[in-house]
Amino acid sequence: MAETVGIFDAKTHFSEIVERVQSTGQSITVTNRGRPAVEIVPCHAKSSRRMSRADAVREIALLRAELPPIGAGEIRDLIAEGRR
């Protein structure tokens, strides 16, 4: 379970929190009035979510294969909606 810290404590002890996130690799959720507001994550965790262009194109192709085909009328409607 991710650690949580209140926004006031996060402001007061920000450098300590950053060091803890860097050293442990664990994310820390900052709460505002008891509700999650933001998450502090180590940089390597964020960059590990990236994928190569080839993998992204492959994922898009798989998604397109799963979706139903779209007709010309629907395309016109979507274009018109985007112009509003």
C-alpha positions in Angstrom: 0.0 0.0 0.0 1.3 3.4 -0.9 2.2 5.8 1.8 0.1 9.0 2.2 1.0 12.3 3.7 -1.1 15.5 4.2 -0.4 18.5 2.1 0.8 20.6 5.0 3.3 17.9 6.0 4.4 17.5 2.4 5.1 21.2 2.1 7.0 21.3 5.4 9.1 18.1 4.7 9.2 18.1 0.9 13.0 17.5 0.6 12.8 14.6 3.0 9.8 13.1 1.1 11.7 13.4 -2.2 14.8 11.7 -0.7 12.6 8.9 0.6 10.9 8.4 -2.7 14.3 8.3 -4.5 15.8 5.9 -2.0 12.9 3.4 -1.7 11.5 3.7 -5.2 8.0 3.8 -3.6 5.5 6.5 -4.5 3.9 8.8 -1.9 0.4 10.1 -2.2 -0.2 13.7 -1.0 -3.7 14.2 0.3 -5.7 17.4 0.6 -8.3 17.3 3.3 -8.1 13.5 3.4 -8.6 13.0 -0.3 -5.7 12.0 -2.7 -4.5 15.1 -4.6 -1.2 14.1 -6.2 1.3 11.3 -6.3 5.1 11.7 -6.0 6.8 9.0 -7.9 10.4 8.3 -8.7 11.5 9.3 -12.2 12.5 5.8 -13.3 8.9 4.6 -12.5 7.5 7.2 -14.8 9.9 6.6 -17.7 9.4 2.8 -17.5 5.9 3.3 -18.7 7.2 4.5 -22.0 7.1 2.3 -25.0 8.9 2.3 -28.4 7.1 3.8 -31.4 6.9 0.3 -33.0 5.2 -1.0 -29.8 2.8 2.0 -29.8 1.8 1.4 -33.5 1.3 -2.3 -32.7 -1.0 -1.4 -29.8 -3.0 1.0 -31.9 -3.4 -1.7 -34.6 -4.6 -4.2 -32.1 -7.1 -1.6 -30.7 -8.4 -0.8 -34.2 -9.0 -4.5 -34.9 -11.2 -4.7 -31.8 -13.3 -1.7 -32.5 -16.3 -1.8 -34.9 -15.9 -0.1 -38.2 -17.1 3.5 -38.5 -19.2 4.8 -41.3 -18.8 7.9 -43.4 -21.8 9.5 -41.8 -20.4 9.0 -38.3 -17.1 10.5 -39.5 -18.9 13.6 -40.7 -20.8 13.9 -37.4 -17.6 13.6 -35.5 -15.9 16.3 -37.6 -18.8 18.6 -37.2 -18.8 18.0 -33.4 -15.1 18.9 -33.3 -15.8 22.2 -35.0 -18.3 23.4 -32.4 
